[in-house]
Amino acid sequence: MKIKIVGGGLAGCEAAFYLLKKGFHVDLYEMRPLVFSPAHRTSKLCELVCSNSLKSISLHTGQGLLKEEMRILDSLVLYAAERSKVPAGESLSVDRGIFQENIEKILFSFPKFNLINQEITDLSENSIIATGPLTSSKLSQAIINTTGKENFHFFDAISPIISGESINMKKAFFGTRYGKGSPDFINCPLSKEEYISFHKELVDAKTVILKEFEKRELFNSCLPIEEIARSGIDSMRFGPLRPVGLTNDVFGKSYAVVQLRKENIEGDSYNIVGFQTNLKYPEQNRVFQLIPALENCEFIRYGAMHRNNYLDSPKLLSSFGNLLKNPSIFFAGQIIGVEGYMESAASGIVAAINISRFMRKECLIDFPKNTIIGALMKYVSQENNNFQPMNANFGLFPSDSIKYKDKSQRKDAIVMNSLKNVREYVKLLEV
Ligand SMILES: Cc1cc2nc3c(=O)[nH]c(=O)nc-3n(C[C@H](O)[C@H](O)[C@H](O)COP(=O)(O)OP(=O)(O)OC[C@H]3O[C@@H](n4cnc5c(N)ncnc54)[C@H](O)[C@@H]3O)c2cc1C
């Protein structure tokens, strides 16, 4: 049986490896070197477009747990990365050239692997689409024709997400503007002095240098908070930090108020409303912690603004990664709304498992929810009116009823349970 994979990036190569091991013929379509995205530079498979870091290996981080789950799933990307690693402390960083060579050597060792350098411009049956955040414009158009324009995004403008327990509630209060609706927002007031010093640090903070193609198109719809701040000392007070309708018994009338919106039902993570930003990650830590209630806040995901094609997956995809409308078409990688190299690769394994079962007319099996990969797949497929890409983090796990001594003990329990669940899942697939 033959399966078509479109896109020879992290997700596409990982999916190809799984299917080849299962005995399928794989035609992998990659448009490079005939057509290049604005960020890719090489003609080899599995190019790391930016950093050479695949992030932390510590099991007490979402990234570390993700890697261990992928190890159990016999991940190609993890295998190739560990054989091309360069010293980088607690993170897995690679020599990108050797990494790409390792990937190609393994894939080309399968006689049923066929690489076709061609830009695909249409969706077709029995395929995995893994064309990433910079999907070519012709294929983007074909996807839009199937999904509708409103369900295919071109840019990311994301505000940081912080952990609920790291908010200093002695310096914040629950409530909505003018008391309308349920008081789900957390409001973080600032005095005049605090606001002025926050404004100064924000306008002076170091930002990420945008690529030309991003500069051209990005700011049309949505300004980063630092740009709003630069446009005048009071602009933020008339924008996302406006204090009107947020007077409180304890804090009285505030000069400015930062609002936090619940990011999940459990309320253990919060989005800083209107804080889409291009600040470098350490600068987000430094500057946003000047907001009194956020003085010790822990970032689950940093804010970002960049070109990123992704589907409104909760509306379009099942938890197996295929189109609800056309179940023989699967999607994988960043295009489904996961964020990051390893997350993209992991979703390639999920799509490959399911398309292989689909082709063999076997029932599709959900990835166990109590794992980091399962939690990510749940995130991308469950209802969400404000769907934005997500990386692997412990905030994806629902808070549980068990009381732990501390965060570290909770993480140990999550890790043990996740790895056990992935092992059981792999056994189930082998039956
Ligand atoms: C500029 C930029 C920088 C990033 N930096 C990082 C980072 O430092 N760390 C991190 O963890 N994540 C980063 N990401 C996010 C993301 O993790 C990576 O983009 C990751 O490579 C996504 O994997 P993927 O397999 O989904 O897509 P990709 O790795 O991009 O693979 C998609 C492949 O599909 C091909 N393709 C596209 N359209 C077609 C078509 N029509 N026909 C045939 N082939 C096609 C492309 O040429 C490409 O090879 C970055 C993203 C961008 C855009």
The ligand as an SDF file (V2000), in Angstrom:
LIG
                    3D

 53 58  0  0  0  0  0  0  0  0999 V2000
   10.9670   31.3450   10.7720 C   0  0  0  0  0  0  0  0  0  0  0  0
   10.6590   30.2340   11.7510 C   0  0  0  0  0  0  0  0  0  0  0  0
   11.5420   29.9480   12.7770 C   0  0  0  0  0  0  0  0  0  0  0  0
   11.2530   28.8980   13.6770 C   0  0  0  0  0  0  0  0  0  0  0  0
   12.1550   28.6280   14.6690 N   0  0  0  0  0  0  0  0  0  0  0  0
   11.9420   27.5940   15.5160 C   0  0  0  0  0  0  0  0  0  0  0  0
   12.8960   27.2630   16.5230 C   0  0  0  0  0  0  0  0  0  0  0  0
   13.9330   27.8880   16.6310 O   0  0  0  0  0  0  0  0  0  0  0  0
   12.6270   26.2260   17.3530 N   0  0  0  0  0  0  0  0  0  0  0  0
   11.4870   25.5010   17.2480 C   0  0  0  0  0  0  0  0  0  0  0  0
   11.2970   24.5420   18.0220 O   0  0  0  0  0  0  0  0  0  0  0  0
   10.5480   25.7980   16.3050 N   0  0  0  0  0  0  0  0  0  0  0  0
   10.7550   26.8200   15.4430 C   0  0  0  0  0  0  0  0  0  0  0  0
    9.8170   27.1460   14.4890 N   0  0  0  0  0  0  0  0  0  0  0  0
    8.5230   26.4700   14.5120 C   0  0  0  0  0  0  0  0  0  0  0  0
    8.4260   25.0390   13.9490 C   0  0  0  0  0  0  0  0  0  0  0  0
    8.7540   24.1570   14.9600 O   0  0  0  0  0  0  0  0  0  0  0  0
    9.2560   24.7020   12.7740 C   0  0  0  0  0  0  0  0  0  0  0  0
    8.8170   25.5280   11.7380 O   0  0  0  0  0  0  0  0  0  0  0  0
    9.1670   23.2180   12.3420 C   0  0  0  0  0  0  0  0  0  0  0  0
   10.1050   23.0300   11.3440 O   0  0  0  0  0  0  0  0  0  0  0  0
    7.7840   22.7640   11.9010 C   0  0  0  0  0  0  0  0  0  0  0  0
    7.8560   21.4290   11.4140 O   0  0  0  0  0  0  0  0  0  0  0  0
    6.9320   20.9540   10.2220 P   0  0  0  0  0  0  0  0  0  0  0  0
    7.3470   19.5820    9.8650 O   0  0  0  0  0  0  0  0  0  0  0  0
    5.5300   21.1850   10.5770 O   0  0  0  0  0  0  0  0  0  0  0  0
    7.2760   21.9620    9.0170 O   0  0  0  0  0  0  0  0  0  0  0  0
    8.6540   22.1850    8.2400 P   0  0  0  0  0  0  0  0  0  0  0  0
    9.8050   21.6600    9.0130 O   0  0  0  0  0  0  0  0  0  0  0  0
    8.6680   23.5990    7.8120 O   0  0  0  0  0  0  0  0  0  0  0  0
    8.4840   21.2560    6.9590 O   0  0  0  0  0  0  0  0  0  0  0  0
    7.5530   21.5270    5.9670 C   0  0  0  0  0  0  0  0  0  0  0  0
    8.1550   21.1600    4.6290 C   0  0  0  0  0  0  0  0  0  0  0  0
    7.1350   21.2210    3.6300 O   0  0  0  0  0  0  0  0  0  0  0  0
    7.6820   21.7820    2.4630 C   0  0  0  0  0  0  0  0  0  0  0  0
    6.5570   22.3140    1.6810 N   0  0  0  0  0  0  0  0  0  0  0  0
    5.8000   23.4140    1.9380 C   0  0  0  0  0  0  0  0  0  0  0  0
    4.8140   23.5340    1.0170 N   0  0  0  0  0  0  0  0  0  0  0  0
    4.9550   22.4940    0.1570 C   0  0  0  0  0  0  0  0  0  0  0  0
    4.2370   22.0610   -0.9970 C   0  0  0  0  0  0  0  0  0  0  0  0
    3.1860   22.7400   -1.4570 N   0  0  0  0  0  0  0  0  0  0  0  0
    4.6570   20.9380   -1.6420 N   0  0  0  0  0  0  0  0  0  0  0  0
    5.7290   20.2400   -1.1940 C   0  0  0  0  0  0  0  0  0  0  0  0
    6.4570   20.6090   -0.1220 N   0  0  0  0  0  0  0  0  0  0  0  0
    6.0560   21.7220    0.5680 C   0  0  0  0  0  0  0  0  0  0  0  0
    8.6890   22.7920    2.9650 C   0  0  0  0  0  0  0  0  0  0  0  0
    9.6730   23.0580    1.9990 O   0  0  0  0  0  0  0  0  0  0  0  0
    9.2670   22.0870    4.1960 C   0  0  0  0  0  0  0  0  0  0  0  0
   10.4190   21.3420    3.9020 O   0  0  0  0  0  0  0  0  0  0  0  0
   10.0650   28.1610   13.5670 C   0  0  0  0  0  0  0  0  0  0  0  0
    9.1690   28.4740   12.5400 C   0  0  0  0  0  0  0  0  0  0  0  0
    9.4470   29.4840   11.6400 C   0  0  0  0  0  0  0  0  0  0  0  0
    8.4910   29.7770   10.5460 C   0  0  0  0  0  0  0  0  0  0  0  0
  1  2  1  0
  2  3  1  0
  2 52  2  0
  3  4  2  0
  4  5  1  0
  4 50  1  0
  5  6  2  0
  6  7  1  0
  6 13  1  0
  7  8  2  0
  7  9  1  0
  9 10  1  0
 10 11  2  0
 10 12  1  0
 12 13  2  0
 13 14  1  0
 14 15  1  0
 14 50  1  0
 15 16  1  0
 16 17  1  0
 16 18  1  0
 18 19  1  0
 18 20  1  0
 20 21  1  0
 20 22  1  0
 22 23  1  0
 23 24  1  0
 24 25  2  0
 24 26  1  0
 24 27  1  0
 27 28  1  0
 28 29  2  0
 28 30  1  0
 28 31  1  0
 31 32  1  0
 32 33  1  0
 33 34  1  0
 33 48  1  0
 34 35  1  0
 35 36  1  0
 35 46  1  0
 36 37  1  0
 36 45  1  0
 37 38  2  0
 38 39  1  0
 39 40  1  0
 39 45  2  0
 40 41  1  0
 40 42  2  0
 42 43  1  0
 43 44  2  0
 44 45  1  0
 46 47  1  0
 46 48  1  0
 48 49  1  0
 50 51  2  0
 51 52  1  0
 52 53  1  0
M  END
$$$$
